[in-house]
């Protein structure tokens, strides 16, 4: 390099980078005018980067807030702990496999965290019942979908989350709720979350039954393809089966370590594994097989 210009990237409160330009021996050296131009260019670059970083920080804070809100709901029901986070992980992995655009996956992350937010309005006697629900109790539980819609509608700028909150219990054959939508009438994001939600419900322990082995849960999804679930979603979910089984085994190992008084896998490590499986989504279950009236797990 025969000539070098370094212009500092500056924000109002800090310096965070350098714009480096150089020329080899065959080129004319930089002049004072070039330095002035580089400094002006650095100002423009810094402004754009600073705004981008601010947007990312605000988005991260928003996701953390939504996550805390979702966890507040889960804390009321000791039998479904971490359900929302697992469903979000599965849904994002499925969405990526299906080729959903990055912005749509960003929105899906928040929408899935909120998919059960309406349970905050369900009476504890129903929500925390350690067993199957009666027909009346199941009808009450089903209202969590519309309660969730009412809550999300009160949050400005979050209307794009409503299809997931409202539609994740619809069925491909039109026998779901609350609107009885059929096939592609159901928003794609709701179909994605429906598969992820069902898989977690099947593979999670309940006080009155153990979770299914992963192989059986995949079989149940396949059986419900074309009736309960979108066939394309089930097909894509099967393609990511190896990654999902890794996550399930790691969570099982974490539970065994916790029960045995050891803890070889931290929550942070598990989250990193999930992020790796998802390709870092921040930048980048059914009730006893199928939902039947009066026989419901509370996922």
C-alpha positions as CSV (number, residue, x, y, z in Angstrom):
1,X,0.0,0.0,0.0
2,X,1.4,3.3,-1.1
3,X,-1.3,5.6,0.4
4,X,-3.9,5.1,3.2
5,X,-6.9,7.1,4.5
6,X,-8.7,6.1,7.7
7,X,-11.9,7.9,8.6
8,X,-13.5,7.3,11.9
9,X,-17.2,6.1,12.0
10,X,-18.8,8.2,14.7
11,X,-22.1,8.2,16.5
12,X,-23.1,11.1,18.8
13,X,-22.1,9.1,21.8
14,X,-19.3,6.9,20.6
15,X,-16.8,5.9,17.9
16,X,-17.5,2.4,16.7
17,X,-15.5,1.8,13.5
18,X,-13.1,2.9,10.8
19,X,-13.5,3.4,7.1
20,X,-10.1,2.2,5.6
21,X,-9.1,3.1,2.1
22,X,-5.8,2.3,0.4
23,X,-4.0,2.6,-2.9
24,X,-1.1,0.5,-4.2
25,X,2.2,1.9,-5.5
26,X,0.9,2.2,-9.1
27,X,-1.9,4.7,-8.1
28,X,-1.7,8.3,-7.2
29,X,-1.5,9.0,-3.4
30,X,-4.6,10.3,-1.6
31,X,-4.9,14.1,-1.2
32,X,-6.3,16.3,1.5
33,X,-9.5,16.5,-0.6
34,X,-9.7,12.7,-0.7
35,X,-9.5,12.7,3.1
36,X,-12.3,15.2,3.4
37,X,-14.4,13.2,1.0
38,X,-13.7,10.0,3.0
39,X,-14.6,11.7,6.2
40,X,-18.0,12.8,4.7
41,X,-18.6,9.3,3.4
42,X,-17.7,7.9,6.9
43,X,-20.4,10.2,8.4
44,X,-23.0,8.8,6.1
45,X,-22.0,5.2,6.6
46,X,-22.0,5.7,10.4
47,X,-25.5,7.2,10.4
48,X,-26.9,4.2,8.6
49,X,-25.1,1.7,10.8
50,X,-26.1,3.4,14.0
51,X,-29.7,3.4,12.9
52,X,-29.6,-0.2,12.0
53,X,-28.0,-1.1,15.4
54,X,-30.7,0.9,17.1
55,X,-33.4,-1.0,15.3
56,X,-31.8,-4.3,16.2
57,X,-31.5,-3.3,19.8
58,X,-35.1,-2.2,20.0
59,X,-36.3,-5.4,18.3
60,X,-34.3,-7.5,20.7
61,X,-35.8,-5.6,23.6
62,X,-39.3,-6.1,22.2
63,X,-38.8,-9.9,21.8
64,X,-37.5,-10.1,25.4
65,X,-40.6,-8.2,26.6
66,X,-42.9,-10.5,24.6
67,X,-41.0,-13.5,25.9
68,X,-41.5,-12.3,29.5
69,X,-45.2,-11.8,28.9
70,X,-45.5,-15.4,27.5
71,X,-43.6,-16.8,30.4
72,X,-45.9,-15.0,32.8
73,X,-48.8,-17.0,31.3
74,X,-46.8,-20.3,31.6
75,X,-46.0,-19.7,35.2
76,X,-49.7,-20.1,35.9
77,X,-49.7,-23.6,34.5
78,X,-46.9,-25.7,36.0
79,X,-47.6,-28.6,33.6
80,X,-46.7,-26.7,30.4
81,X,-43.5,-25.0,31.4
82,X,-41.3,-23.8,28.5
83,X,-44.0,-24.9,26.0
84,X,-44.0,-21.5,24.3
85,X,-40.3,-21.4,23.8
86,X,-40.2,-24.9,22.4
87,X,-43.1,-24.2,20.0
88,X,-41.3,-21.1,18.8
89,X,-38.1,-23.0,18.2
90,X,-39.9,-25.7,16.2
91,X,-42.0,-23.2,14.3
92,X,-39.0,-21.2,13.2
93,X,-37.1,-24.3,12.2
94,X,-40.1,-25.4,10.1
95,X,-40.6,-21.9,8.6
96,X,-36.9,-21.8,7.5
97,X,-37.2,-25.3,6.0
98,X,-40.3,-24.1,4.0
99,X,-38.4,-21.1,2.7
100,X,-40.4,-18.3,4.4
101,X,-38.8,-14.9,3.9
102,X,-36.6,-13.6,6.7
103,X,-39.0,-10.8,7.7
104,X,-41.9,-13.2,7.8
105,X,-39.8,-15.4,10.1
106,X,-39.0,-12.4,12.3
107,X,-42.7,-11.8,12.7
108,X,-43.4,-15.5,13.3
109,X,-41.0,-15.5,16.2
110,X,-43.0,-12.9,18.0
111,X,-46.4,-14.2,16.9
112,X,-45.6,-17.7,18.2
113,X,-44.4,-16.4,21.5
114,X,-47.9,-14.8,21.8
115,X,-49.9,-17.7,20.4
116,X,-51.2,-18.8,23.9
117,X,-51.4,-15.3,25.5
118,X,-55.2,-15.6,25.8
119,X,-54.7,-18.3,28.5
120,X,-54.0,-15.4,30.9
121,X,-57.8,-14.9,30.9
122,X,-58.6,-18.6,31.6
123,X,-59.7,-19.5,35.2
124,X,-57.0,-21.4,37.2
125,X,-59.4,-24.2,37.9
126,X,-59.4,-25.0,34.2
127,X,-55.9,-23.9,33.2
128,X,-54.2,-25.7,36.1
129,X,-56.4,-28.8,36.2
130,X,-54.0,-31.8,36.5
131,X,-56.0,-34.0,34.2
132,X,-58.3,-34.2,31.2
133,X,-60.8,-31.5,30.7
134,X,-64.6,-32.0,30.8
135,X,-66.7,-30.9,27.8
136,X,-67.6,-27.7,29.5
137,X,-64.0,-27.0,30.6
138,X,-62.7,-27.7,27.1
139,X,-65.2,-25.2,25.7
140,X,-63.8,-22.7,28.2
141,X,-60.2,-23.5,27.2
142,X,-61.0,-22.9,23.5
143,X,-61.9,-19.3,24.3
144,X,-58.2,-18.6,24.9
145,X,-57.8,-18.1,21.2
146,X,-60.3,-15.2,21.0
147,X,-59.1,-13.8,24.3
148,X,-55.6,-13.7,22.8
149,X,-56.9,-11.8,19.8
150,X,-58.5,-9.2,22.1
151,X,-55.2,-8.8,23.9
152,X,-53.0,-8.5,20.8
153,X,-55.4,-6.1,19.2
154,X,-54.7,-3.7,22.0
155,X,-51.0,-3.5,21.1
156,X,-50.3,-0.9,18.4
157,X,-48.5,-2.2,15.3
158,X,-48.9,-5.9,16.1
159,X,-51.8,-6.8,13.8
160,X,-49.5,-9.1,11.8
161,X,-49.4,-11.5,14.8
162,X,-53.2,-12.0,14.8
163,X,-53.4,-14.8,12.2
164,X,-51.2,-17.0,14.4
165,X,-52.9,-16.1,17.6
166,X,-56.4,-16.7,16.1
167,X,-55.7,-19.5,13.7
168,X,-53.2,-22.0,15.2
169,X,-56.0,-24.4,16.3
170,X,-57.7,-24.4,12.9
171,X,-57.6,-27.8,11.0
172,X,-56.9,-28.6,7.4
173,X,-60.2,-30.4,7.1
174,X,-62.2,-27.4,8.5
175,X,-63.0,-29.0,11.9
176,X,-60.8,-26.7,14.0
177,X,-61.7,-23.5,15.9
178,X,-62.6,-20.7,16.2
179,X,-63.6,-20.1,12.6
180,X,-63.7,-23.5,11.0
181,X,-61.3,-22.4,8.3
182,X,-60.3,-25.1,5.8
183,X,-57.2,-25.8,3.8
184,X,-55.4,-22.8,2.5
185,X,-58.0,-20.5,4.0
186,X,-55.9,-20.9,7.1
187,X,-52.9,-18.5,7.1
188,X,-49.7,-20.3,6.4
189,X,-48.0,-19.0,9.6
190,X,-50.9,-20.5,11.6
191,X,-50.5,-23.8,9.9
192,X,-46.8,-23.8,10.7
193,X,-47.5,-23.1,14.4
194,X,-50.2,-25.7,14.5
195,X,-47.8,-28.4,13.6
196,X,-45.1,-27.2,16.0
197,X,-47.7,-26.8,18.8
198,X,-49.1,-30.3,18.2
199,X,-45.6,-31.9,18.2
200,X,-44.7,-30.3,21.5
201,X,-47.9,-31.3,23.1
202,X,-47.4,-34.9,22.1
203,X,-43.8,-35.1,23.2
204,X,-44.2,-33.3,26.5
205,X,-45.0,-35.0,29.8
206,X,-48.3,-34.4,31.5
207,X,-49.3,-35.4,35.1
208,X,-51.6,-38.1,33.7
209,X,-49.4,-39.4,30.9
210,X,-45.8,-39.4,29.7
211,X,-44.8,-37.6,26.5
212,X,-44.7,-39.7,23.4
213,X,-41.4,-40.9,21.9
214,X,-40.4,-38.7,19.0
215,X,-40.9,-41.5,16.5
216,X,-44.5,-42.0,17.5
217,X,-45.2,-38.2,17.5
218,X,-43.9,-38.0,13.9
219,X,-46.1,-40.9,13.0
220,X,-49.1,-39.1,14.5
221,X,-48.3,-36.0,12.5
222,X,-48.1,-38.1,9.3
223,X,-51.5,-39.7,10.2
224,X,-53.0,-36.3,10.5
225,X,-51.5,-34.9,7.3
226,X,-54.4,-33.8,5.0
227,X,-57.0,-33.9,7.8
228,X,-55.6,-32.1,10.9
229,X,-52.5,-30.6,9.3
230,X,-51.3,-29.0,6.1
231,X,-49.5,-31.8,4.2
232,X,-46.7,-29.5,3.0
233,X,-46.0,-28.5,6.6
234,X,-45.9,-32.1,7.8
235,X,-43.6,-33.0,4.9
236,X,-41.2,-30.2,5.7
237,X,-41.3,-31.0,9.4
238,X,-40.2,-34.6,8.6
239,X,-37.3,-33.2,6.7
240,X,-35.9,-31.5,9.8
241,X,-36.5,-34.5,12.0
242,X,-32.8,-35.1,12.7
243,X,-32.4,-31.5,14.1
244,X,-35.6,-31.8,16.2
245,X,-34.5,-35.1,17.7
246,X,-31.2,-33.6,18.7
247,X,-33.0,-30.8,20.5
248,X,-35.3,-33.3,22.2
249,X,-32.4,-35.4,23.4
250,X,-30.6,-32.4,24.8
251,X,-33.6,-31.3,26.7
252,X,-34.1,-34.8,28.1
253,X,-30.5,-34.8,29.2
254,X,-30.9,-31.5,30.9
255,X,-33.9,-32.8,32.8
256,X,-32.1,-36.0,33.8
257,X,-29.1,-33.9,35.1
258,X,-31.4,-31.6,37.0
259,X,-33.3,-34.5,38.6
260,X,-30.0,-36.2,39.5
261,X,-28.5,-33.1,41.1
262,X,-26.1,-32.4,38.3
263,X,-26.3,-29.9,35.5
264,X,-23.9,-30.5,32.6
265,X,-25.9,-28.5,30.0
266,X,-26.9,-25.0,30.9
267,X,-30.0,-23.2,29.7
268,X,-27.7,-20.8,27.8
269,X,-26.0,-23.7,26.1
270,X,-29.3,-25.2,25.1
271,X,-30.4,-21.8,23.7
272,X,-27.2,-21.7,21.7
273,X,-27.9,-25.1,20.3
274,X,-31.4,-23.9,19.3
275,X,-30.0,-20.8,17.7
276,X,-27.5,-22.9,15.8
277,X,-30.3,-25.2,14.6
278,X,-32.3,-22.2,13.5
279,X,-29.4,-20.4,11.9
280,X,-29.9,-17.6,14.5
281,X,-33.6,-16.6,13.8
282,X,-33.0,-13.1,15.3
283,X,-31.0,-12.3,12.2
284,X,-31.6,-14.9,10.3
285,X,-49.3,-32.3,20.4
286,X,-51.9,-32.6,19.6
287,X,-54.2,-33.3,22.5
288,X,-53.8,-37.1,22.9
289,X,-53.2,-37.5,19.1
290,X,-55.9,-35.2,17.8
291,X,-58.2,-32.6,19.3
292,X,-61.6,-34.1,20.1
293,X,-64.4,-32.4,21.9
294,X,-64.1,-32.8,25.7
295,X,-60.7,-34.5,25.6
296,X,-57.9,-32.0,25.6
297,X,-54.4,-31.4,26.8
298,X,-53.9,-27.8,27.7
299,X,-51.3,-26.8,25.1
